[in-house]
Amino acid sequence: MTSAEPPIHRRAKDYRWEGVALEPYKEDDRALFKSVTRQVLFADPQQGTELRYFEVAPGGFSSLERHAHTHNVLILRGHGVCLVGREVREIATHDLIAVPAMTWHQFRATGEAPLGFLCMVNAARDKPQLPTQEELAEFQQDSRIADFLNGTR
Amino acid sequence: MTSAEPPIHRRAKDYRWEGVALEPYKEDDRALFKSVTRQVLFADPQQGTELRYFEVAPGGFSSLERHAHTHNVLILRGHGVCLVGREVREIATHDLIAVPAMTWHQFRATGEAPLGFLCMVNAARDKPQLPTQEELAEFQQDSRIADFLNGTR
């Protein structure tokens, strides 16, 4: 589904939606990530905002990145932990996470079940930036962030 | 929450969110509706799109209306039935409903549990139009739509 008008009604079953492709998380192979899939649920040209569903398998994580566009996230299933800026937060089903512009962020699935979340984003948006080695080293100075990044919390 | 930046993380409990007001469905008393509440989850100025959560109690219904702006809906809990244009559809948890511009629509909760849904909408939008008596009479000519509107299906 891109700019074509979607059907009025698309049924859901087990976190898959009728007529919605199950896509790789991202094509960008510069970024480190693990076990994430993507489904674009709405891409309405009038709204200029997309709604995507990402699912992170147990032990998986999204890429650590920042960008000028914002993310507005609602957890749809499971639980996990996220980094937003320098904040590390436990997140659970239906929690809301707002990622401001130019703020480092990453999501990790913890526990036995997938972490699935909805993410609203501008259709027209800038390319994510990845941390430099220097920025990663700086993060490792903060034990709470280091534990998050190393998956050891 | 209006244009101020929301907290990074707001926890959910039983379909209520931290720091989010439980509001009446709408202030417009021209419209017929029953047992609906509203919570604005995201209103991000950069995106220009809002995410609202509506909850319709058993037997309740949203107003029958149309407008130039679109709605993109994901059912978060329960099940029900909706009218979009001249289509009447059974809807269940996680189903997607796209309401095109200038298309009549209404949601009804069926069964014992509330029908809760997320709705994406442009922050800047036109005021809903309500059906005239003539339009309502025309709908009643179609038995499937009449059963929906009368709550007798």
Interface residues (C-beta under 8 A of the other chain):
Chain A: E5 P6 P7 I8 H9 R10 R11 A12 Y15 W17 L41 F42 D44 Q46 Q47 G48 T49 L51 H69 T70 N72 L74 I75 L76 C82 V84 G85 E87 R89 I91 A92 T93 H94 D95 L96 I97 A98 V99 P100 A101 L118 M120 V121 N122
Chain B: E5 P6 P7 I8 H9 R10 R11 A12 Y15 W17 L41 F42 D44 Q46 Q47 G48 T49 L51 H69 T70 N72 L74 I75 L76 C82 V84 G85 E87 R89 I91 A92 T93 H94 D95 L96 I97 A98 V99 P100 A101 L118 M120 V121 N122
